[in-house]
Amino acid sequence: MIYSSVVMSTKKPKRTARPVGTDSPIVFDFLRSLAPGASVIAHAATDSMTPTIRKGDEIIVSRTPSSDIRNGDIIAYVRPDKHHILVHRVVRRTAGKRGIAFMTKGDNLAEPDPYMTPAKNVLGRVYIIDTDNRRRVVPSRWVRVLLLLLAAELCLTLLDFGKFMYSVYDAKRDAMDWYMTDPRNSWSSTLDFSLTSYYHPFLGWRYRPVSSRYVNVEADLSRRTTDNPTGERVPSVYFFGGSSMWGIYAKDSETIASYFVRRVNRKSPRISAINYGHLSYNNNQELMFLLELLKDGKRPEYVIFYDGCNDLRSAPERVRSERQLSEFLSDVNTIVYPKAALAYWKPSDLLVTIKRTLVDNVRIIRYPYRLVSPLVKRVLGITPPPPNTPTSSDIATGTVSNYRKNAAVVDALSHAYNFTYLFIWQPTIYDKPLTPLEVKYQKTNPVIREASIQAKSLLAADQVPNFFDLSSTFAASSSASLFTDECHVIPEANSVIADRIGEIFERNFTEN
């Protein structure tokens, strides 16, 4: 059923007329008096054509000759047995002795109308006004719930990102203030945005090549070493280590490798240095890196490993992050390929994996789980297992054992590929009397401090071949602030370390 709302044709009305009852002869006479092609705007008064036309929707009734109306058209017509104007769809068109007639049906009705409508009762074809612009789409209840959950997930993701960014800012503020606030070093704050990383399946997180004024990383991921000899071929020294060897917050000319080249070549060109130090690397990754280079045809005459700090920290910190990444990839594989996972796992293992994946990675589940889980366990009397935290003795023993095994592999490679090697144990903040600045900004771990002491004792008792302990390099430097945190030193300290390594190198390799 419709109500005529505008007594005009195709033009939009300036005002809405008062609805006129559809049983009024005025409406009948007016609609019949319209010429073919003329139209009026009306409102649907019932839901008989839902969902095509809903109650209250605006429609256009266009005067159309009955001969042009076909099956499937929506028409407005006067019901033969009553003086009501209806809008239904033509389901059958017939032509007989009495003329053309139409069987009609509402889209929302189960049965056709119980009558045939003669052509004289048809007022015109009905068109639907663009409802996308005129009708407010109301999402279903489930869609609203989904949108709410997605919004909550987005908010919690932003919260986590904000917490991460603050932790980075906080760590830099605490560890680096005294050094970074020096105008001479302000350039290094731009480095963070130049370094981009990717995950290598065997070597861990690696940083891509960088080109800048002070920091340059070559295509083979070596940090640029300044003052290398040019022209004639000289023996090469490959340096491996973590960020201390790479030269965090140091210019290319201030890395250990660059200072080392200037010392060893102070009289004449004798060696060139390639700095393969990499941020966060430990001795395991360095050994893998060396293997990759040897497989690529690189042939160094000397190899120097500079380690200690990252190796001690690997057990409680980075190993856990690597394990988390491995578990995440395993969980993804389980969800993507459940049949393959079930071939190796019991169904209970699969359920545990799916539960861990959801709790670890979906924040709208993780936060409520962390809040509710302790309360439920307390009510049920469930005692959680103690955290598997390694002791200082565990860390020291494991680190030294792994270090010795890696040294044995390097020794075997040195015979196969004809190079000579050194293992250098680096100084840390635990080995130096601290200045007030170092005390104020240091971030140390008591467990790692004790593990460092124990590891040096184990190495002293049974040293690996070509091993040299430089941990006491700054033991007498009580007045100089050299460490920016537990592992990293300022460039001036890099020069001192390079001199010590240069002395060892010259004494063992170049003087004979």
PEPE-V482790 format. One record per residue. N is the residue number from 1. RES is the residue in three letters. SS is DSSP state (A for helix, B for strand, O for the rest). BURIAL is b if it has 24 or more other ideal C-beta (glycine too) atoms within 12 Angstrom, else e. Layout:
# PEPE-V482790
n	res	ss	burial
N	RES	SS	BURIAL
N	RES	SS	BURIAL
This chain:
# PEPE-V482790
n	res	ss	burial
1	MET	O	b
2	ILE	B	b
3	TYR	B	b
4	SER	B	b
5	SER	O	b
6	VAL	O	b
7	VAL	O	b
8	MET	O	e
9	SER	O	e
10	THR	O	e
11	LYS	O	e
12	LYS	O	e
13	PRO	O	e
14	LYS	O	e
15	ARG	O	e
16	THR	O	e
17	ALA	O	e
18	ARG	O	e
19	PRO	O	e
20	VAL	B	b
21	GLY	O	e
22	THR	O	b
23	ASP	O	e
24	SER	O	e
25	PRO	A	e
26	ILE	A	e
27	VAL	A	b
28	PHE	A	b
29	ASP	A	e
30	PHE	A	b
31	LEU	A	b
32	ARG	A	b
33	SER	A	e
34	LEU	O	b
35	ALA	O	e
36	PRO	O	e
37	GLY	O	e
38	ALA	O	e
39	SER	B	b
40	VAL	B	b
41	ILE	B	b
42	ALA	B	b
43	HIS	B	b
44	ALA	B	b
45	ALA	O	b
46	THR	O	b
47	ASP	O	e
48	SER	O	b
49	MET	O	b
50	THR	O	e
51	PRO	O	e
52	THR	O	b
53	ILE	O	b
54	ARG	O	b
55	LYS	O	e
56	GLY	O	e
57	ASP	O	b
58	GLU	B	b
59	ILE	B	b
60	ILE	B	b
61	VAL	B	b
62	SER	B	b
63	ARG	O	b
64	THR	O	b
65	PRO	O	e
66	SER	A	b
67	SER	A	e
68	ASP	A	e
69	ILE	O	b
70	ARG	O	e
71	ASN	O	e
72	GLY	O	e
73	ASP	O	b
74	ILE	B	b
75	ILE	B	b
76	ALA	B	b
77	TYR	B	b
78	VAL	B	b
79	ARG	O	b
80	PRO	O	e
81	ASP	O	e
82	LYS	O	e
83	HIS	O	e
84	HIS	O	b
85	ILE	B	b
86	LEU	B	b
87	VAL	B	b
88	HIS	B	b
89	ARG	B	b
90	VAL	B	b
91	VAL	B	b
92	ARG	B	e
93	ARG	B	b
94	THR	B	e
95	ALA	B	e
96	GLY	B	e
97	LYS	O	e
98	ARG	O	e
99	GLY	B	e
100	ILE	B	b
101	ALA	B	b
102	PHE	B	b
103	MET	B	b
104	THR	B	b
105	LYS	B	b
106	GLY	O	b
107	ASP	O	b
108	ASN	O	e
109	LEU	O	e
110	ALA	O	e
111	GLU	O	e
112	PRO	O	e
113	ASP	O	b
114	PRO	O	e
115	TYR	O	e
116	MET	B	b
117	THR	B	b
118	PRO	B	b
119	ALA	A	b
120	LYS	A	e
121	ASN	A	b
122	VAL	B	b
123	LEU	B	b
124	GLY	B	b
125	ARG	B	b
126	VAL	B	b
127	TYR	B	b
128	ILE	B	b
129	ILE	O	b
130	ASP	O	e
131	THR	A	e
132	ASP	A	e
133	ASN	A	e
134	ARG	A	e
135	ARG	O	e
136	ARG	O	e
137	VAL	O	e
138	VAL	O	e
139	PRO	O	e
140	SER	O	e
141	ARG	A	e
142	TRP	A	e
143	VAL	A	e
144	ARG	A	e
145	VAL	A	e
146	LEU	A	e
147	LEU	A	e
148	LEU	A	e
149	LEU	A	e
150	LEU	A	e
151	ALA	A	e
152	ALA	A	e
153	GLU	A	e
154	LEU	A	e
155	CYS	A	e
156	LEU	A	e
157	THR	A	e
158	LEU	A	e
159	LEU	A	e
160	ASP	A	e
161	PHE	A	e
162	GLY	A	e
163	LYS	A	e
164	PHE	A	e
165	MET	A	e
166	TYR	A	e
167	SER	A	e
168	VAL	A	e
169	TYR	A	e
170	ASP	A	e
171	ALA	A	e
172	LYS	A	b
173	ARG	A	e
174	ASP	A	e
175	ALA	A	b
176	MET	A	b
177	ASP	A	e
178	TRP	A	b
179	TYR	A	b
180	MET	A	b
181	THR	O	e
182	ASP	O	e
183	PRO	A	e
184	ARG	A	e
185	ASN	A	b
186	SER	A	e
187	TRP	A	e
188	SER	A	b
189	SER	A	e
190	THR	A	e
191	LEU	A	b
192	ASP	A	b
193	PHE	A	e
194	SER	O	e
195	LEU	O	b
196	THR	O	e
197	SER	B	e
198	TYR	B	e
199	TYR	B	e
200	HIS	B	e
201	PRO	O	e
202	PHE	O	e
203	LEU	O	b
204	GLY	B	b
205	TRP	B	b
206	ARG	B	b
207	TYR	B	b
208	ARG	O	e
209	PRO	O	e
210	VAL	B	b
211	SER	B	e
212	SER	O	e
213	ARG	O	e
214	TYR	O	b
215	VAL	O	b
216	ASN	B	b
217	VAL	B	b
218	GLU	O	e
219	ALA	O	e
220	ASP	O	e
221	LEU	O	b
222	SER	O	b
223	ARG	B	b
224	ARG	O	b
225	THR	O	b
226	THR	O	b
227	ASP	O	b
228	ASN	O	b
229	PRO	O	e
230	THR	O	e
231	GLY	O	e
232	GLU	O	e
233	ARG	O	e
234	VAL	O	e
235	PRO	B	b
236	SER	B	b
237	VAL	B	b
238	TYR	B	b
239	PHE	B	b
240	PHE	B	b
241	GLY	B	b
242	GLY	O	b
243	SER	A	b
244	SER	A	b
245	MET	A	b
246	TRP	A	b
247	GLY	O	b
248	ILE	O	b
249	TYR	O	b
250	ALA	O	b
251	LYS	O	b
252	ASP	A	b
253	SER	A	b
254	GLU	A	b
255	THR	O	b
256	ILE	A	b
257	ALA	A	b
258	SER	A	b
259	TYR	A	b
260	PHE	A	b
261	VAL	A	b
262	ARG	A	b
263	ARG	A	b
264	VAL	A	b
265	ASN	O	b
266	ARG	O	e
267	LYS	O	e
268	SER	O	e
269	PRO	O	e
270	ARG	O	b
271	ILE	B	b
272	SER	B	b
273	ALA	B	b
274	ILE	B	b
275	ASN	B	b
276	TYR	O	b
277	GLY	O	b
278	HIS	O	b
279	LEU	O	b
280	SER	O	b
281	TYR	O	b
282	ASN	O	b
283	ASN	A	b
284	ASN	A	b
285	GLN	A	b
286	GLU	A	b
287	LEU	A	b
288	MET	A	b
289	PHE	A	b
290	LEU	A	b
291	LEU	A	b
292	GLU	A	b
293	LEU	A	b
294	LEU	A	b
295	LYS	A	e
296	ASP	O	e
297	GLY	O	e
298	LYS	O	e
299	ARG	O	e
300	PRO	O	b
301	GLU	O	b
302	TYR	B	b
303	VAL	B	b
304	ILE	B	b
305	PHE	B	b
306	TYR	B	b
307	ASP	B	b
308	GLY	O	b
309	CYS	A	b
310	ASN	A	b
311	ASP	A	b
312	LEU	A	b
313	ARG	A	b
314	SER	A	b
315	ALA	A	b
316	PRO	A	b
317	GLU	A	b
318	ARG	A	b
319	VAL	A	b
320	ARG	A	e
321	SER	A	e
322	GLU	A	b
323	ARG	A	e
324	GLN	A	e
325	LEU	A	e
326	SER	A	e
327	GLU	A	e
328	PHE	A	e
329	LEU	A	e
330	SER	A	b
331	ASP	A	b
332	VAL	A	e
333	ASN	A	e
334	THR	A	b
335	ILE	A	e
336	VAL	A	e
337	TYR	O	e
338	PRO	A	e
339	LYS	A	e
340	ALA	A	e
341	ALA	A	b
342	LEU	A	e
343	ALA	A	e
344	TYR	A	e
345	TRP	O	e
346	LYS	O	e
347	PRO	A	e
348	SER	A	e
349	ASP	A	e
350	LEU	A	b
351	LEU	A	e
352	VAL	A	e
353	THR	A	b
354	ILE	A	b
355	LYS	A	e
356	ARG	A	b
357	THR	A	b
358	LEU	A	e
359	VAL	A	e
360	ASP	A	e
361	ASN	A	b
362	VAL	O	e
363	ARG	A	b
364	ILE	A	b
365	ILE	A	e
366	ARG	A	b
367	TYR	A	e
368	PRO	A	e
369	TYR	A	e
370	ARG	A	e
371	LEU	A	e
372	VAL	A	e
373	SER	A	e
374	PRO	A	e
375	LEU	A	e
376	VAL	A	e
377	LYS	A	e
378	ARG	A	e
379	VAL	A	e
380	LEU	A	e
381	GLY	O	e
382	ILE	O	e
383	THR	O	e
384	PRO	O	e
385	PRO	O	e
386	PRO	O	e
387	PRO	O	e
388	ASN	O	e
389	THR	O	e
390	PRO	O	b
391	THR	O	e
392	SER	A	b
393	SER	A	e
394	ASP	A	e
395	ILE	A	b
396	ALA	A	b
397	THR	A	e
398	GLY	A	b
399	THR	A	b
400	VAL	A	b
401	SER	A	e
402	ASN	A	b
403	TYR	A	b
404	ARG	A	b
405	LYS	A	e
406	ASN	A	b
407	ALA	A	b
408	ALA	A	e
409	VAL	A	b
410	VAL	A	b
411	ASP	A	b
412	ALA	A	e
413	LEU	A	b
414	SER	A	b
415	HIS	A	e
416	ALA	A	e
417	TYR	A	b
418	ASN	O	e
419	PHE	O	b
420	THR	B	b
421	TYR	B	b
422	LEU	B	b
423	PHE	B	b
424	ILE	B	b
425	TRP	B	b
426	GLN	O	b
427	PRO	O	b
428	THR	O	b
429	ILE	A	b
430	TYR	A	b
431	ASP	A	b
432	LYS	O	b
433	PRO	O	e
434	LEU	O	b
435	THR	O	e
436	PRO	A	e
437	LEU	A	b
438	GLU	A	b
439	VAL	A	e
440	LYS	A	e
441	TYR	A	b
442	GLN	O	b
443	LYS	O	b
444	THR	O	b
445	ASN	O	b
446	PRO	A	e
447	VAL	A	b
448	ILE	A	b
449	ARG	A	b
450	GLU	A	e
451	ALA	A	b
452	SER	A	b
453	ILE	A	e
454	GLN	A	b
455	ALA	A	b
456	LYS	A	b
457	SER	A	e
458	LEU	A	b
459	LEU	A	b
460	ALA	A	e
461	ALA	A	e
462	ASP	O	e
463	GLN	O	e
464	VAL	O	b
465	PRO	O	e
466	ASN	O	b
467	PHE	B	b
468	PHE	B	b
469	ASP	B	b
470	LEU	O	b
471	SER	O	b
472	SER	O	e
473	THR	O	b
474	PHE	O	b
475	ALA	O	e
476	ALA	O	e
477	SER	O	b
478	SER	O	e
479	SER	O	e
480	ALA	O	e
481	SER	O	b
482	LEU	O	b
483	PHE	B	b
484	THR	O	b
485	ASP	O	b
486	GLU	O	b
487	CYS	O	b
488	HIS	O	b
489	VAL	B	b
490	ILE	O	b
491	PRO	A	b
492	GLU	A	b
493	ALA	A	b
494	ASN	A	b
495	SER	A	b
496	VAL	A	b
497	ILE	A	b
498	ALA	A	b
499	ASP	A	e
500	ARG	A	b
501	ILE	A	b
502	GLY	A	b
503	GLU	A	e
504	ILE	A	b
505	PHE	A	b
506	GLU	A	b
507	ARG	A	e
508	ASN	A	e
509	PHE	A	b
510	THR	A	e
511	GLU	O	e
512	ASN	O	e
